[in-house]
């Protein structure tokens, strides 16, 4: 049995010392059966929420949930046994509580003292066989919460297993209900999949079950489309391979890799019998719509779209300072670390089944080229935002006798474009002269 963290042991001990039943449940039991150290712990008890709060006056306790409040004690979820009703806020028995959970692998409880597992639905056998199966009636579990279809897919990938035939059939019967799931919950499942192992397998599974068209229409549109003469794989397969080629440490970068070529269906043309996707990196309307609909943050949207826009920019040891400077400015505008640009270029190549992966020398060359521009041996570092300019908005207003407004920002951006192309011009004297020239030109 896994050694429990002290905070979990304290909660279980206090509940039991006060005459209440208390069991570990759900994911921590599943992980224990898998031989994996749990990352978090959930507890079920016959104590009602008010009683739980009374028992822990010395700990931080918060309540979450409206129909059925759940106590968070020191960041550990403590829930009251539920009956077969999903909304009935009264204490039921342990088996009834397990019966209303989503998947058999999550419908197990463990006695914290003896280590004995209560497993009325065959969860241990399914964990060991790496089978994901709905608890009880699959149709009923899905009707209670259609998001469970995505959870089932995510857990199948997480345990490196597969969906039971009954689960596949139920999802196919009920897949229309995915459209009823709140966008925030769909996004949460996507984010968890991107942070887990082999996110590409998750999206392949959604595609096979015809759910992907609801979650990410822009990615679904890539299915079955040939990658063109420079690829041996379809657009969809390239996308999921690219996501898998990014480390799990960077889930947001995995999202960008997944969507980086979703502009290709709109850009696709056949010229002289040859398929082209010219300018596909600028075709981001579909990706923007999906990210917005799924309620990704503005920062996440800017980051992903910024990487899509820039992922085709050339970068090698022969790339000019001017081109590198413009690339760095574009990345800065999108709040993208230049290292992520290098990482997505590596992933993009690794996902191309017609080309060899980038060599270590090639990768080092890209890094050297960027560092040479960012940290020049002589001369000023490049200005990447208007704040880096040797003049300010106040200077522009004083020289041109302008009031605060959009015109000031436009002039600063013009100055920034100038110094990005030639960092040596980022001096007060030269920039003030350019501002004065603008005044002469306007007059």
SULZI-V660941 format. One record per residue. N is the residue number from 1. PHI is phi as a letter, one per 40 degrees, with the letter a starting at -180 (* if undefined). OMEGA is omega in whole degrees, -180 to 180 (NA if undefined). BURIAL is + if it has 9 or more other C-alpha atoms within 8 Angstrom, else -. Layout:
n = {N & N}
phi = {PHI & PHI}
omega = {OMEGA & OMEGA}
burial = {BURIAL & BURIAL}
//
This chain:
n = {1 & 2 & 3 & 4 & 5 & 6 & 7 & 8 & 9 & 10 & 11 & 12 & 13 & 14 & 15 & 16 & 17 & 18 & 19 & 20 & 21 & 22 & 23 & 24 & 25 & 26 & 27 & 28 & 29 & 30 & 31 & 32 & 33 & 34 & 35 & 36 & 37 & 38 & 39 & 40 & 41 & 42 & 43 & 44 & 45 & 46 & 47 & 48 & 49 & 50 & 51 & 52 & 53 & 54 & 55 & 56 & 57 & 58 & 59 & 60 & 61 & 62 & 63 & 64 & 65 & 66 & 67 & 68 & 69 & 70 & 71 & 72 & 73 & 74 & 75 & 76 & 77 & 78 & 79 & 80 & 81 & 82 & 83 & 84 & 85 & 86 & 87 & 88 & 89 & 90 & 91 & 92 & 93 & 94 & 95 & 96 & 97 & 98 & 99 & 100 & 101 & 102 & 103 & 104 & 105 & 106 & 107 & 108 & 109 & 110 & 111 & 112 & 113 & 114 & 115 & 116 & 117 & 118 & 119 & 120 & 121 & 122 & 123 & 124 & 125 & 126 & 127 & 128 & 129 & 130 & 131 & 132 & 133 & 134 & 135 & 136 & 137 & 138 & 139 & 140 & 141 & 142 & 143 & 144 & 145 & 146 & 147 & 148 & 149 & 150 & 151 & 152 & 153 & 154 & 155 & 156 & 157 & 158 & 159 & 160 & 161 & 162 & 163 & 164 & 165 & 166 & 167 & 168 & 169 & 170 & 171 & 172 & 173 & 174 & 175 & 176 & 177 & 178 & 179 & 180 & 181 & 182 & 183 & 184 & 185 & 186 & 187 & 188 & 189 & 190 & 191 & 192 & 193 & 194 & 195 & 196 & 197 & 198 & 199 & 200 & 201 & 202 & 203 & 204 & 205 & 206 & 207 & 208 & 209 & 210 & 211 & 212 & 213 & 214 & 215 & 216 & 217 & 218 & 219 & 220 & 221 & 222 & 223 & 224 & 225 & 226 & 227 & 228 & 229 & 230 & 231 & 232 & 233 & 234 & 235 & 236 & 237 & 238 & 239 & 240 & 241 & 242 & 243 & 244 & 245 & 246 & 247 & 248 & 249 & 250 & 251 & 252 & 253 & 254 & 255 & 256 & 257 & 258 & 259 & 260 & 261 & 262 & 263 & 264 & 265 & 266 & 267 & 268 & 269 & 270 & 271 & 272 & 273 & 274 & 275 & 276 & 277 & 278 & 279 & 280 & 281 & 282 & 283 & 284 & 285 & 286 & 287 & 288 & 289 & 290 & 291 & 292 & 293 & 294 & 295 & 296 & 297 & 298 & 299 & 300 & 301 & 302 & 303 & 304 & 305 & 306 & 307 & 308 & 309 & 310 & 311 & 312 & 313 & 314 & 315 & 316 & 317 & 318 & 319 & 320 & 321 & 322 & 323 & 324 & 325 & 326 & 327 & 328 & 329 & 330 & 331 & 332 & 333 & 334 & 335 & 336 & 337 & 338 & 339 & 340 & 341 & 342 & 343 & 344 & 345 & 346 & 347 & 348 & 349 & 350 & 351 & 352 & 353 & 354 & 355 & 356 & 357 & 358 & 359 & 360 & 361 & 362 & 363 & 364 & 365 & 366 & 367 & 368 & 369 & 370 & 371 & 372 & 373 & 374 & 375 & 376 & 377 & 378 & 379 & 380 & 381 & 382 & 383 & 384 & 385 & 386 & 387 & 388 & 389 & 390 & 391 & 392 & 393 & 394 & 395 & 396 & 397 & 398 & 399 & 400 & 401 & 402 & 403 & 404 & 405 & 406 & 407 & 408 & 409 & 410 & 411 & 412 & 413 & 414 & 415 & 416 & 417 & 418 & 419 & 420 & 421 & 422 & 423 & 424 & 425 & 426 & 427 & 428 & 429 & 430 & 431 & 432 & 433 & 434 & 435 & 436 & 437 & 438 & 439 & 440 & 441 & 442 & 443}
phi = {* & c & c & c & c & d & c & c & c & c & c & c & c & c & c & c & c & c & g & b & c & a & b & c & a & g & d & c & c & d & c & c & c & c & g & b & c & c & c & a & b & b & b & b & a & c & c & c & d & c & c & c & c & c & c & b & c & c & b & c & b & b & b & b & g & c & c & b & c & b & c & b & b & f & g & b & c & b & b & c & d & b & c & c & c & c & b & c & c & b & c & b & c & c & c & c & c & c & c & c & c & c & b & d & c & b & b & b & b & b & c & c & c & c & g & c & b & c & a & c & b & g & c & c & c & c & c & c & c & f & b & b & b & c & c & g & c & c & c & c & c & c & c & c & a & c & c & c & c & c & c & c & c & c & c & d & c & c & c & f & b & a & c & c & d & c & c & d & c & c & c & c & c & b & c & d & c & d & c & c & c & d & d & c & c & c & c & c & c & c & c & c & c & c & c & b & c & f & d & d & c & c & c & c & c & d & c & c & c & f & b & d & c & c & c & b & d & c & c & c & c & c & c & g & c & c & c & g & c & c & b & b & b & c & d & c & c & c & c & c & c & c & c & c & c & c & c & c & c & b & c & c & c & c & c & c & c & c & b & c & b & c & c & c & d & c & c & c & a & b & b & f & g & b & c & b & b & d & g & c & c & c & c & b & d & c & c & c & c & c & c & c & c & c & g & c & c & d & c & c & c & c & c & c & c & c & c & c & c & b & c & c & c & c & a & a & c & c & c & c & d & c & c & c & c & c & c & c & c & c & c & c & d & c & f & b & c & d & c & c & c & c & c & c & c & c & c & d & c & c & c & c & c & b & b & c & c & c & c & c & c & c & c & c & c & c & c & c & c & c & c & c & c & c & b & c & c & a & g & c & c & c & c & b & b & c & c & c & c & c & b & b & c & c & c & c & c & c & c & c & f & b & c & d & i & d & c & c & c & c & c & c & c & c & c & c & d & c & c & c & c & a & d & c & c & c & b & c & c & c & c & c & c & c & c & c & c & c & c & c & c & c & c}
omega = {-180 & 175 & -175 & 172 & -177 & -177 & 179 & 179 & 180 & -178 & -180 & -178 & -178 & 178 & -177 & 178 & 180 & 173 & -179 & 169 & 177 & -178 & 167 & -174 & 170 & -171 & -178 & 177 & 178 & -179 & 178 & 178 & 179 & -177 & -179 & 176 & -179 & 177 & 175 & -173 & 175 & -178 & 171 & -175 & 174 & 177 & 178 & -176 & -180 & 180 & 178 & 179 & 180 & -175 & -176 & -180 & -177 & -179 & 176 & -178 & 175 & 178 & 177 & 179 & -178 & -177 & -178 & -176 & 177 & 179 & 171 & -179 & -177 & 178 & 174 & -179 & 178 & -175 & 175 & 174 & 176 & 174 & 180 & 176 & -178 & -173 & -175 & -175 & 174 & -177 & 172 & 178 & -178 & -178 & 176 & 178 & -180 & -177 & -177 & 178 & -168 & -171 & -179 & -179 & 177 & -175 & 178 & 176 & -179 & 172 & -174 & -179 & -176 & -176 & 180 & -177 & 171 & -171 & -175 & -174 & 175 & -178 & -179 & 179 & 180 & 177 & -177 & 177 & -178 & 178 & 176 & -175 & 177 & 178 & -180 & -180 & -180 & -179 & 179 & 180 & 180 & 179 & 178 & -178 & -179 & 179 & 178 & 177 & 178 & 178 & 179 & 178 & -178 & -180 & 177 & 178 & -177 & -178 & 180 & -178 & -179 & 176 & 172 & 179 & 179 & 178 & 178 & -179 & -178 & 179 & 179 & 178 & -171 & -172 & 178 & -176 & 177 & -180 & -179 & -176 & 179 & -177 & -178 & -180 & 175 & 180 & -179 & 178 & 177 & -179 & 178 & 178 & -180 & 180 & -177 & -180 & 172 & 179 & 179 & 180 & 177 & -178 & 173 & -179 & 176 & 180 & -179 & -178 & -179 & 175 & -175 & -178 & 178 & -176 & -178 & 179 & -178 & 178 & 178 & -180 & 180 & -177 & 174 & -180 & 180 & -178 & 179 & -173 & -178 & -179 & 175 & -176 & 177 & 178 & -178 & -179 & 177 & -178 & -177 & 175 & 179 & 178 & 179 & -177 & 178 & 180 & 177 & 177 & -174 & -177 & 179 & 176 & 175 & 178 & 178 & 179 & 179 & -173 & -167 & -179 & -177 & 173 & -175 & 178 & 180 & -177 & -173 & 175 & 174 & -178 & -178 & 178 & -177 & 180 & 177 & 177 & -175 & 178 & -176 & -179 & 178 & -179 & -173 & -175 & -178 & 179 & 179 & -179 & -179 & 180 & 179 & -179 & 179 & 175 & 169 & -178 & 177 & 179 & 179 & 180 & -180 & -180 & -177 & -179 & 177 & 178 & 176 & -178 & -171 & -168 & 179 & -179 & 179 & 175 & 173 & -175 & 178 & 180 & -176 & 176 & -179 & -180 & 178 & 179 & 179 & 176 & -179 & 177 & 179 & 178 & 179 & 179 & -178 & -177 & 179 & 174 & -177 & 178 & 177 & 174 & 179 & -179 & -178 & 176 & 178 & -179 & 180 & -180 & -180 & -180 & 179 & -174 & 179 & -177 & 176 & 179 & 178 & 179 & 178 & 178 & 180 & 180 & 178 & 178 & 178 & -179 & 179 & -177 & 179 & -179 & -180 & 179 & -180 & -175 & -176 & 179 & 177 & -180 & -175 & 171 & -176 & 172 & -177 & 175 & -180 & 177 & 180 & -178 & 179 & 175 & -178 & 176 & 178 & 177 & 180 & -178 & -179 & -177 & -175 & -179 & -179 & 170 & 176 & -180 & -177 & -178 & 179 & 179 & 180 & -180 & 178 & 179 & 177 & 177 & 180 & 178 & -180 & -176 & 173 & 178 & -178 & -177 & -178 & -179 & -179 & 173 & -178 & -176 & -177 & -178 & 176 & 177 & 178 & 178 & 179 & 177 & 178 & 178 & 179 & -178 & -179 & -179 & NA}
burial = {- & - & - & - & - & - & - & + & + & - & + & + & - & + & + & + & - & - & - & + & + & + & + & + & + & + & + & + & + & + & + & + & + & - & - & - & - & + & - & - & + & + & + & + & + & + & + & + & + & - & - & + & + & - & - & + & - & - & - & + & + & - & - & - & - & - & - & - & + & + & + & + & + & - & - & + & + & + & + & + & + & + & + & - & - & - & - & + & - & + & + & + & + & + & - & + & + & + & + & + & + & + & + & + & + & + & + & + & + & + & + & + & - & - & - & - & - & - & + & - & + & + & + & + & - & + & + & + & - & + & + & + & + & + & + & - & - & + & - & - & + & + & - & - & - & + & + & + & + & + & + & + & + & + & + & + & + & + & - & - & + & + & + & + & - & - & + & + & - & + & + & + & - & + & + & - & - & + & - & - & + & - & + & - & + & + & + & - & + & - & + & - & + & + & + & + & + & - & + & + & + & + & + & + & + & + & + & - & + & + & + & + & + & - & - & + & + & + & + & + & + & + & + & - & + & - & + & + & - & - & + & + & + & + & + & + & + & + & + & + & + & + & + & + & + & + & - & + & - & + & + & + & + & + & + & + & + & + & + & + & + & + & + & + & + & - & + & + & - & - & - & - & - & - & + & + & + & - & - & + & + & - & + & + & - & + & + & + & - & + & + & + & - & + & + & + & - & - & - & + & + & + & + & + & + & + & + & + & + & + & + & - & - & - & + & + & - & - & + & - & - & + & + & + & + & + & + & + & + & + & + & + & + & + & + & + & - & - & - & + & + & + & + & + & + & + & + & + & + & + & + & + & + & - & - & - & - & + & - & - & - & + & + & - & + & + & + & + & + & + & + & + & + & - & - & + & - & - & - & - & + & + & + & + & + & + & - & - & + & - & + & + & + & - & + & + & + & - & + & + & - & + & - & - & - & - & - & + & + & - & + & + & + & - & + & + & - & + & + & + & + & + & + & - & + & + & + & - & - & + & + & + & - & + & + & + & - & - & + & - & - & - & -}
//
